[in-house]
Amino acid sequence: MNASHQLFRREVVARLLARRKDLVAITGLGSPTYDVAACGDHPRNFYLWGAMGGAAMVGLGLALAQPDLPVVVLTGDGECLMGMGGLATIGLQQPKNLTIIVLDNEMFGETGQQESHTRRGTDLTAIAKACSISDVTTLEDWGEIDAYAQSLEEIGHGPRFALIKIIDGQTERVIPSRDGVALKLRLRDALGLHNH
């Protein structure tokens, strides 16, 4: 990881979500979930537990089902690597309301901080481009992150993929509800969908 990067993951996530209105945030397993929960629990947060590699596909499903709803997936490099096939499906489907944000610390944080493939040369932005996601960017400083955050509610620019090289820092785990049914029902309520 480039030593000049001083983007601490928890602050990155807080700044990305600071101005949220209608968007739904789907979180990947582990640290992205803790970071989003640390910003304050929200009925439009959907936390994934035990679904490594599935965040992008859950985001895709919601984006296709609710095309007027801005959907952002916040995940890590490990989960993105595990679910790379999802990027190909997202590129095929071209949802205009879906943004994938990968917080890349170049480590597998949930299994002991082993080096991930991105530290050894795997370029997730090149993979996203190869999967027909045309709006691909790397955010490298706070100004770029703040500008990107302002566009998260916009529909019609997706699918988008942003990679942010981050530093973990020592952060307390903020653990939201692990009740998948309750999280699903809460999100449906927040979207005005009838629960049966």
ABEGO torsion letter per residue (X at the ends): XBAABABBAAAAAAAAAAABBABBBBBBBEAAAAAAAAAEBBAABBBBBGABGAAAAAAAAAAAABAABBBBBBBBAAAAAAAAAAAAAAAAAGBAABBBBBBBAGBBAAAGGBBBAAAAGBBAAAAAAAAGBABBBBBABAAAAAAAAAAAABBGAOBBBBBBBBBAEBBBBBBBBABAAAAAAAAAAAAGBBBX
